[in-house]
Amino acid sequence: MESKSKATKHHWIYPLGGAALLKKALDWEDRKTRQGKSYAVIEASREGPPAGRLANVGNHDVLYVYADAVRDGRLGEWQLDATRLAEHLRGEGLDPAHCSVKVFASFSGDDAGAAPCYAEALYEAMRREFPHMTVFGFRGKVDTEGFDGHKTAGLSQEKSVDGLSREDWLERGARARDNRIQFPPSHSIEDD
C-alpha cells in the first residue's frame, strides 16, 4: 500500500518569476521526467485574480514554490513576504489538507540573524488553515542542477554548480536534501 502511494506522488513546480526562471523550471521538469519521475510545471501569474492553478495538486503531492532567492524576508522577483505567499497559495486553490510545500529558493531556510527564516514564517502563516502542512526551506544558494540527478543547495553566494566538480559537490555536502530544513521540525515527510 505504501509503495502505491509513493508511486502516485506527483511533484509540481510553481515558478514565481519571469521567463528565465520559467525556462529553468521547464528544464528541471524535463530532466526529472526523463528520470522516470512525475514532475510538472504550473505557470504562475501575478496579474489578475487567482485562477485556481493549484486546485489539481494532490494533498500528498509535493509543491515546489520556485523562486530565485529570499532577500530581506521577501521571496523572489515577486517580493512576497510569507503572509502574502500564503494568501496567494490559498487564492490559487491549494487544498487546506495539502501536506508538503518546498520553498526552493536560495536562503529560504536561512535566518541571516533574523528569526524566523522564510520557510518557518510561511509555515506559521499557513498552519492554522493547513493543519497537515510541512514547509521546507533550503540553506544557502540553491540550483535545480546538481550531480547524480539531484538538486543543489548550501552553496555560498559566490559559488555555483558550474564551478564545482562532482567530488567538490559531494565534499561540500551540496545535495539539496542535505541542506533543507522543515517546519514543524518533528514532522517527517520522506522525499526522493
Number of C-alpha atoms within 10 A of each C-alpha: 6 6 7 8 11 14 11 13 17 19 20 24 24 23 26 22 20 14 10 9 16 21 12 16 24 19 15 21 21 17 16 17 13 11 10 9 17 17 22 19 19 19 15 19 16 10 6 6 10 16 12 13 17 21 15 12 18 20 19 18 20 20 28 21 20 24 25 21 21 26 17 12 21 18 27 20 15 14 18 17 18 22 15 15 19 21 12 16 18 19 17 18 16 21 18 16 14 19 19 20 21 21 26 32 28 27 29 32 25 23 17 12 7 10 11 15 22 29 30 25 19 25 23 18 17 23 17 11 13 18 13 16 22 25 26 25 26 28 24 23 27 29 22 20 20 21 16 8 13 16 18 25 31 25 23 13 11 6 12 17 21 8 8 14 12 13 10 12 19 12 9 13 16 26 23 24 16 13 19 21 20 21 19 16 11 8 11 10 11 5 8 6
